[in-house]
């Protein structure tokens, strides 16, 4: 699957959507939108990992744009899926909209979905 930048945005290279960095390449909170050949739109936000993340982890974004594990006691306006493994303290684009596969903490059952 090939993704294309949906509109003019400041993305240095497309590989930055799938690569983490130990130094910030973009401003925290910057959003990028893409579209693929099947017209699937995805949106990403640039964040800093607040812990080691495994590919397909579902995470929350705190007000400082730090991606943290979901918690029943925490509140976040943004949740998303880390499509790549990320080391604590690294910067990356978190997918916040569009089709992807997410890892579940428990067993899934018939007719349970996520968007």
N, C-alpha and C positions, 0 to 999 in steps of 0.2 A: 504494500500500500504506500502510495506517495502522498505526502501532504504538501499543500501550497499555502503560502501566506495569503490570508483572505483580503487584506487591505494593506495599504502602506503603513508599515510599522518599523520601528528601529530594532530589527533582529540582525545581528552581525552575520551569523550563518545558521542554516536550518538545523545543523547538528547540535546546536545549543539547546534545542528542545529535548534532546535525549542524552545530554552529558552534564554531569555535575562539575562544579569548580570550587577550589578552596578559596578563591578570591571572587568577589562580586564583579560580574561583567555587565550587569544591568542594575537599574534602580529597583530596590525592593518594592513589590506591589505592581511592577510593570506587567501589563497584560498583552498577550499575543493571541490572535485568533487565526486558525487554519481551516482549510477545506480540502478534502481529498477527492479523488476521481469519482467517488460515488456520492458526492455532495454532502458528506458527513462533516458537520462543523464541530470543531473542538476549540476550547479556550484554555489558556494556560496563564498562570500568575507566577512571577519570580519571587521566590521565598528562600529562607535560610532554614536548613534542617536543625531542629532542636534536639535530635537524637538520631542514632543510626536507623535508617529506614530500609526496609526490604522492598524490592520491586512489587508493585500492586498493593502496597499498604494503603489503607484509607486513613487520612490524617486531617486534623483541623489546623486552621491558620489563626494565630493570635493577633491582636492589634499591631504588634511589632513585625508582622509578616514572617513569623517563625512557625514552621510546620511542626506540630506536636501530635502525639498519639491522642486519639479520642478519649474523652473522660466524661463521665456522667455529671461531674461537678463543675466542669469548665463550660464556658460559652464561647462560641465562635460564629462569626458571620459567614465564614467561608470554610467549606470542606472540599477535599479533592482526593485524587489518587496519585501516588508517586509511581510513575510508570517505570522508574529505574531504581536500582539500589543507590542509596545516598548515605555518606558518612556524616556523623554528627558535625555540625558547623559548616557544612558545605552548602553552596548555593545551587538552586536548580529551578526548573519550570515545573510546577505542580499542575496537573490537569484538573480544571474545575468545571468543565462543561463538555458534553459530547460522549460518544460511545467509547467504552474501554472495558477492561476486565478488572475487577477489584477482588482482593482477598477478603474472605470472611473470617471472623474470629471464632465462629461456631459453625455447627452444621446448618446447611441450607435445606429447605424443604420445598416441595412443589408449590408453585405460585407465589414465591417470595422473590421480589425483584428489587433492584436499586436503580436510581437514575442520577 
